């Protein structure tokens, strides 16, 4: 996603509010019209749910109409920035989970903390999804839907090694991978393809051991990758990596971006791995040759019977601060994220927003435990600065010990998040 300077956004909001008090915007002449921006995913995947929501809202709000305008992921932020500057924002907007923080920090969204009880299952929202719309302890976004990370694997190779059921613990999974790897003699083959600098995977280990990236206290951010729990997770990740991965991938991130970083499903389709860890939709691209043997299971935790915490991707709904129809916007969002709507989304293959709504699909079971990045306005600078990737490369190559690398990363994260 694109990031802009927070000050610019904040200034635009302030100016537009002043303008709004001076003269009413033409688009607000019809106060009974609710404008909703959703991504084309809804238009293509579940237009029936959108229609049902609009009908329910209009039935309970006589005289109101809903105007749903579908947006493209590649351009919606640019368009939203323009509406902020022109005081012409929609009343409800869908945002990607990593897109929220910048706008929450700039005051672009309405604080709906006091309205949380109006949303079905809000006390049981998935922790990772709740975090997407939370900033400084206040709620600005309502969880919409998500997708999780799972193990996609070749069942033929695992069966050949004597394994027919999903492993119950991380240690068991590691032993299975080692055995699968030893049975293959193909050059460049790895039992599980994981880039060493793939921090989405590595941090799952950190959170599995009770660790975290950073915490906010006493008015500032503190890096926590060097805490006892985080170090335990990083140490376990290193041992898992060393046992199951070739050394050459220690400085790869498996993103598919840049030289030497093929997509995990590409490696899979080429027959160079028996498994990978990533979004459940990876099955789309694992190759026709393996179509009949591709299966999935939840990556296990070090605690037997639990899934390892995964990074959830997905969307959040928010009410722009400039909306003159905030109460109606909140009511529409409540309808759109009702129990009935979320169950309908689940049937479309999405993860619903609450633990009590989760089914038994591998995608949903993997979401039972999840994590998210710190909701700090400078988090993007941590990502752009490759602080965590650098740490992982250092500890996996032996350039620094786990403790040394984590300490440096924690210091850099704290400095960056605090804007210094």
Buried (B, 14 or more C-beta within 10 A) or exposed (E): EEBEEBEEBBEBBEEBBEBBEEEEBEBBEEEEBBBBBBBEBBBEBBEEBBEBBBEBBBEEBEEBEBEBEBBEEEEBBEBBBEBBBBBBBBBBBBBBBBBBBBBBBBBBBBBBEEBEEEBBBBEBBBBBBBBBBBBEEEBBBBBBBBBBBBBBBBBBBBEBBEBEEBBEBBBBBBBBBBBBBEBBEEEEBBBBBBBBBBBBBBBBBBBBBEBBBBEBEEEEBBBBBBBEBBBBBBBBBBEBBEEBBBEEBBBBBBBEEEEEBBBBBBBBBEBBBBBBBBBBEBBEEBEEEBEEBBBBBBBBBBEEEBBBBBBBBBBBBBBBBBBBBBEBBBBBBBBBBBBBBBEBBBEEBBBBBBBEBBEEBBBBBBBBBBBBBBBBBBBBBBBEBBBBBBBBBBBBEEEBBBEBBBBBBBBBBBBBBBEE
